[in-house]
């Protein structure tokens, strides 16, 4: 019984360590992605994008509502 509890304790400790490590790695990627997003300027006019998406939705609904 003690061996089983020891294995579970070891597994949970390892799980906490892996989750902490993955969290640090993701935070590093998130920081670099935020820097890249801040450096890039606006890529498209929002009004044009809304117009294109609206037209795409209209065409999809027209083709699939039959």
N, C-alpha and C positions, 0 to 999 in steps of 0.2 A: 504494500500500500504506500509506503514511503517512497519507493522508487517511482511509482506512478505520479505522485504529487510532485516529486522532483522534476520529472520530465515535463509536466504541465507548467511548472514554474519556469523552467529553462525555456520552453517554447514561448511563453508569454513575454519573458524578458527579451528574447530574440525578436519577437514581433514588435515590441515597443522600439527597439533599436532600429529595425528596418524602416518602420513608419517615420521615425525621426529623420533618418538619413534621406529618405525619399522626399520628405517635406523640405529639407534644406536644398536639395537638388532642384525641386520645382520652384522654390523661391528665387534661386539664381536665374533660372530661365525666365521667370516672370519679370524680374528686374531688367534683364537685357531686352525683353520684348517691349517693355514700357519705354525704354530709351529709344528703341527703334521707331516706335509709334509716335513718340514726341518729336523725333527728328524729321519725319516725313510730313510734307505739307498736305493740303487737301487734294484729293485725287479726282474728285468729280463733283459736279454741282448737284446738290441734294434735290433740287426741283426736277432735274433731268432724270435722276435715279428713281424718284417717286413715279414719274410719268412712265418710265419703261416698265417698272414692276406692275403698275396698275394695268397697263396694256397686256402684259404677259398673263396676269390673272384673268382678265376678260377673255382672252383667247383660250386659255385652259378651260374655263367654265363653259365657253361656247362649244368646245370640242367634246367635253365629257359629261354634259347634262342631257344627253339624248338617250 
